[in-house]
Amino acid sequence: MNIVTPEATRLGWVGTGVMGSSMCAQLLAKGYPVTVSTRTRTKAAALLEAGATWADTPEEVASNSDVVFTMVGYPADVREVILGSQGLLSGARPGAVLVDMSTSEPALAVEIAERAETLGVHTLDAPVSGGDVGARNATLSIMVGGPREVFDAVRPGLDVMGATIVLQGDHGAGQHTKMMNQVLIASNMVGVCEALLYAYRANLDLESVLASVSGGAAGSWSLSNLAPRMIANNMAPGFYVNHFVKDMGIALAEAGRMQLSLPGLALANQLYVALQAQGGGANGTQSLIRALASLSGLDWERRSET
């Protein structure tokens, strides 16, 4: 299998959301020829200006690409984009590689791999962590499931987008690893929000508090990157609440299948569902602090006025 290079490999990209646009832009900046498609062409405008070629359907992307990356929102989107009537497998030729970087269901990754194999097409599931910051800075953690030889061939392209790239096992292993990642984040986000609320009620200066605790044993990516957004009331999505609830639902379903009790994850999921009910589904995950603040009768957004 040929190693991916800017000179010899035609890339495809499907999905230009908050993270997908930045990830695709990294590949374009390294000189890779990229054919791109997304539901709304205007969302690909910056990529097209940077040199990407437009395709009307995923099928058309695949017919013009050796390796195609997908970064879409939900398992249903993954299924449509790859397995649908105008999906990637309809246009992919034998020897092509499909790399799904969406966070999706492990079983769907296995199903896609089995369908692709009958056509002589290779697949990897390669979900990412690091949010909008990691996508812009090419520092994502990429968790990969699939055959070693396919991973090695595609690795140069993954290196353009991420800083930590690990092959976790066969098809579906990347998605299982991402579920573990989301389990870790879920309870941690609750802790970050509760800690800030405590500091506020104790009349501490929130910026000073972060300076003290971020570098110690309590430090985390969420504390360093999302707590400042909470303090600034910046709830713009680096990662959507709606997508995080989707991820936690997948993780809880997998846990149930494996007869695992994960009460911390279940609690975090319920709190985020409450945030959705309050109209916060399209905000970033850091907006959880608003839902938790409301439990104590506090309007976090207007706290500076009280």
C-alpha positions as CSV (number, residue, x, y, z in Angstrom):
1,M,0.0,0.0,0.0
2,N,1.4,3.4,-1.0
3,I,2.3,5.9,1.7
4,V,0.3,9.1,1.6
5,T,2.3,12.1,0.2
6,P,1.2,15.5,-1.1
7,E,2.9,14.7,-4.5
8,A,1.2,11.4,-5.2
9,T,-2.0,11.2,-3.1
10,R,-5.4,12.7,-3.9
11,L,-7.3,13.4,-0.8
12,G,-11.0,13.8,-0.2
13,W,-12.8,15.5,2.7
14,V,-16.4,15.4,3.8
15,G,-17.7,17.5,6.6
16,T,-16.7,21.1,7.3
17,G,-18.0,21.9,10.8
18,V,-16.2,23.6,13.7
19,M,-13.3,21.1,13.7
20,G,-13.5,19.6,10.2
21,S,-12.8,22.9,8.4
22,S,-9.6,23.5,10.4
23,M,-8.4,19.9,10.0
24,C,-8.9,20.0,6.2
25,A,-7.2,23.4,6.1
26,Q,-4.1,21.8,7.7
27,L,-3.9,19.3,4.8
28,L,-4.3,22.0,2.2
29,A,-1.6,24.0,3.8
30,K,0.8,21.1,3.5
31,G,0.2,20.9,-0.3
32,Y,-2.2,18.0,-0.5
33,P,-4.8,18.2,-3.3
34,V,-8.2,18.0,-1.7
35,T,-11.7,17.4,-3.1
36,V,-14.3,18.6,-0.5
37,S,-18.0,18.1,-0.1
38,T,-20.4,19.2,2.7
39,R,-24.2,19.7,2.9
40,T,-23.9,23.5,2.7
41,R,-21.4,24.6,0.1
42,T,-21.0,28.0,1.8
43,K,-19.4,26.3,4.8
44,A,-16.6,25.1,2.5
45,A,-16.0,28.6,1.1
46,A,-12.7,29.2,2.9
47,L,-11.4,25.8,1.9
48,L,-12.3,26.4,-1.7
49,E,-10.5,29.7,-1.6
50,A,-7.5,27.9,-0.2
51,G,-7.4,25.6,-3.2
52,A,-9.8,22.7,-2.5
53,T,-11.9,21.4,-5.3
54,W,-15.7,21.1,-4.8
55,A,-17.8,17.9,-5.3
56,D,-21.5,17.8,-5.1
57,T,-21.7,14.4,-3.3
58,P,-19.6,12.1,-1.2
59,E,-19.7,9.6,-4.1
60,E,-18.1,12.2,-6.4
61,V,-15.4,12.9,-3.7
62,A,-14.5,9.2,-3.6
63,S,-14.3,8.9,-7.3
64,N,-11.7,11.6,-7.4
65,S,-9.7,10.5,-4.3
66,D,-7.2,7.9,-3.1
67,V,-7.9,8.6,0.6
68,V,-11.0,10.2,2.0
69,F,-11.5,11.7,5.4
70,T,-14.9,12.2,7.0
71,M,-15.7,14.4,9.9
72,V,-19.5,14.6,10.5
73,G,-21.8,14.9,13.5
74,Y,-23.9,11.8,14.2
75,P,-23.8,8.1,13.4
76,A,-26.7,8.6,11.0
77,D,-24.6,11.1,9.1
78,V,-21.7,8.7,9.0
79,R,-24.0,6.0,7.6
80,E,-25.4,8.3,5.0
81,V,-22.0,9.7,3.9
82,I,-20.3,6.3,3.6
83,L,-23.0,3.7,3.0
84,G,-25.8,5.9,1.4
85,S,-26.9,5.8,-2.2
86,Q,-24.5,8.6,-3.0
87,G,-22.1,7.7,-0.3
88,L,-18.3,7.2,-0.5
89,L,-18.5,3.4,-1.1
90,S,-20.6,4.1,-4.2
91,G,-17.6,6.0,-5.7
92,A,-14.6,4.4,-4.1
93,R,-12.3,2.2,-6.2
94,P,-10.5,-0.9,-5.0
95,G,-7.5,0.1,-3.0
96,A,-8.9,3.4,-1.8
97,V,-8.9,4.2,2.0
98,L,-11.8,5.7,3.9
99,V,-10.9,7.3,7.3
100,D,-13.8,8.3,9.5
101,M,-12.7,10.8,12.0
102,S,-16.2,11.4,13.4
103,T,-17.1,10.2,16.9
104,S,-19.5,7.4,16.1
105,E,-20.6,3.9,17.2
106,P,-18.0,1.1,17.4
107,A,-20.4,-1.3,15.8
108,L,-20.9,1.0,12.8
109,A,-17.2,1.2,12.3
110,V,-17.1,-2.6,12.1
111,E,-20.1,-2.7,9.7
112,I,-18.5,-0.1,7.4
113,A,-15.2,-2.1,7.4
114,E,-17.0,-5.3,6.5
115,R,-19.0,-3.6,3.7
116,A,-15.8,-1.9,2.3
117,E,-13.8,-5.1,2.3
118,T,-16.3,-6.7,-0.1
119,L,-15.4,-3.9,-2.5
120,G,-11.6,-4.0,-1.9
121,V,-11.7,-0.7,0.0
122,H,-9.8,-0.1,3.2
123,T,-11.1,1.7,6.3
124,L,-10.0,3.2,9.5
125,D,-12.0,4.6,12.4
126,A,-10.0,7.6,13.7
127,P,-12.0,9.8,16.1
128,V,-10.2,12.8,17.6
129,S,-10.0,14.8,20.8
130,G,-8.8,18.3,21.4
131,G,-11.7,20.5,20.3
132,D,-11.5,23.6,18.1
133,V,-8.1,24.5,19.6
134,G,-6.5,21.2,18.8
135,A,-7.9,21.3,15.2
136,R,-6.6,24.9,14.6
137,N,-3.2,24.1,16.1
138,A,-2.8,20.6,14.6
139,T,-2.4,19.1,18.1
140,L,-5.3,16.7,18.1
141,S,-5.2,13.3,19.7
142,I,-6.2,10.8,17.1
143,M,-7.4,7.3,18.2
144,V,-7.3,4.8,15.4
145,G,-8.9,1.4,14.7
146,G,-8.0,-0.8,11.7
147,P,-5.2,-2.8,10.1
148,R,-1.6,-1.8,10.8
149,E,-0.6,-1.5,7.1
150,V,-3.5,0.9,6.4
151,F,-2.6,3.0,9.4
152,D,1.0,3.2,8.4
153,A,0.1,4.2,4.9
154,V,-2.2,7.0,6.1
155,R,-0.1,8.1,9.0
156,P,1.6,11.1,7.2
157,G,-1.8,12.6,6.7
158,L,-2.8,12.1,10.3
159,D,0.5,13.6,11.4
160,V,-0.5,16.9,9.7
161,M,-3.6,17.1,11.9
162,G,-2.6,15.7,15.2
163,A,0.2,15.5,17.8
164,T,-0.7,12.1,19.4
165,I,-1.7,9.4,17.0
166,V,-2.0,5.8,18.3
167,L,-3.3,2.7,16.6
168,Q,-5.5,1.1,19.3
169,G,-6.5,-2.1,17.6
170,D,-8.8,-3.5,14.9
171,H,-11.9,-1.8,13.5
172,G,-13.9,-0.2,16.2
173,A,-11.0,0.2,18.6
174,G,-10.6,3.9,17.8
175,Q,-14.3,4.5,18.6
176,H,-14.0,2.6,21.9
177,T,-11.0,4.7,22.9
178,K,-12.9,7.9,22.1
179,M,-15.7,6.6,24.3
180,M,-13.2,6.2,27.2
181,N,-12.0,9.8,26.4
182,Q,-15.6,11.1,26.7
183,V,-16.2,9.3,30.0
184,L,-13.1,11.0,31.4
185,I,-14.2,14.4,30.1
186,A,-17.8,14.1,31.3
187,S,-17.2,13.9,35.0
188,N,-14.2,16.3,34.8
189,M,-16.5,19.0,33.2
190,V,-18.9,18.7,36.1
191,G,-15.9,19.1,38.5
192,V,-14.6,22.2,36.7
193,C,-18.0,23.8,36.8
194,E,-18.6,23.0,40.4
195,A,-15.2,24.3,41.4
196,L,-15.7,27.7,39.7
197,L,-19.2,28.0,41.3
198,Y,-17.6,27.3,44.7
199,A,-14.9,29.9,44.1
200,Y,-17.4,32.5,43.0
201,R,-19.6,31.9,46.1
202,A,-16.5,32.2,48.3
203,N,-15.8,35.6,46.7
204,L,-12.5,34.5,45.2
205,D,-11.0,36.1,42.1
206,L,-11.6,33.5,39.5
207,E,-8.6,34.3,37.3
208,S,-6.3,34.1,40.4
209,V,-7.9,30.8,41.4
210,L,-7.2,29.3,38.0
211,A,-3.5,30.5,38.2
212,S,-3.2,28.5,41.5
213,V,-4.9,25.3,40.6
214,S,-4.4,24.7,36.9
215,G,-0.7,23.7,37.3
216,G,-1.3,21.3,40.3
217,A,-2.8,17.9,40.8
218,A,-6.3,19.4,39.8
219,G,-5.1,20.5,36.4
220,S,-6.8,19.3,33.2
221,W,-7.3,20.3,29.6
222,S,-10.8,21.4,30.4
223,L,-9.7,23.5,33.3
224,S,-7.0,25.2,31.3
225,N,-8.9,25.7,28.1
226,L,-12.6,25.9,29.0
227,A,-12.7,27.4,32.4
228,P,-11.4,30.8,31.0
229,R,-14.2,30.7,28.5
230,M,-16.7,30.1,31.3
231,I,-15.4,33.1,33.2
232,A,-15.6,35.2,30.1
233,N,-19.1,34.0,29.4
234,N,-17.8,32.8,26.0
235,M,-20.1,29.9,25.3
236,A,-19.3,29.6,21.5
237,P,-18.9,26.0,20.5
238,G,-15.5,24.4,20.3
239,F,-17.5,21.2,20.8
240,Y,-21.3,21.3,20.7
241,V,-23.4,20.3,23.7
242,N,-25.7,18.3,21.3
243,H,-22.7,16.3,20.0
244,F,-21.4,15.6,23.5
245,V,-24.8,14.3,24.6
246,K,-24.7,12.0,21.5
247,D,-21.3,10.8,22.6
248,M,-22.3,10.1,26.1
249,G,-25.4,8.2,24.8
250,I,-23.1,6.0,22.8
251,A,-20.8,5.4,25.7
252,L,-23.8,4.6,28.0
253,A,-25.2,2.2,25.5
254,E,-21.8,0.4,25.2
255,A,-21.5,0.3,28.9
256,G,-24.9,-1.3,29.2
257,R,-24.0,-3.9,26.6
258,M,-20.9,-4.7,28.6
259,Q,-22.8,-4.7,31.9
260,L,-20.8,-1.8,33.3
261,S,-22.3,0.6,35.8
262,L,-20.9,4.2,35.2
263,P,-22.9,6.4,37.5
264,G,-20.6,9.4,37.0
265,L,-21.2,9.3,33.3
266,A,-24.9,8.9,33.8
267,L,-25.1,12.0,36.1
268,A,-23.1,14.1,33.6
269,N,-25.3,13.0,30.8
270,Q,-28.4,14.0,32.7
271,L,-27.0,17.5,33.5
272,Y,-26.1,18.0,29.9
273,V,-29.6,16.9,28.9
274,A,-30.9,19.6,31.3
275,L,-28.7,22.1,29.5
276,Q,-30.3,21.0,26.2
277,A,-33.7,21.5,27.7
278,Q,-32.7,25.0,28.7
279,G,-31.9,25.8,25.1
280,G,-28.1,25.3,25.2
281,G,-27.7,22.4,22.8
282,A,-25.9,24.6,20.2
283,N,-23.5,26.1,22.7
284,G,-20.1,24.8,23.6
285,T,-19.7,22.1,26.4
286,Q,-18.4,24.8,28.7
287,S,-21.9,26.2,29.0
288,L,-22.7,23.4,31.4
289,I,-21.8,25.9,34.1
290,R,-25.1,27.7,33.4
291,A,-27.2,24.6,34.1
292,L,-25.3,23.9,37.3
293,A,-25.4,27.5,38.4
294,S,-29.2,27.5,38.0
295,L,-29.4,24.7,40.6
296,S,-28.2,27.2,43.2
297,G,-30.3,30.0,42.0
298,L,-27.4,31.8,40.3
299,D,-27.5,33.3,36.8
300,W,-23.9,32.7,35.8
301,E,-24.1,35.0,32.8
302,R,-25.2,38.0,35.0
303,R,-23.1,37.2,38.0
304,S,-21.0,40.4,37.5
305,E,-24.2,42.5,38.0
306,T,-25.0,41.0,41.4
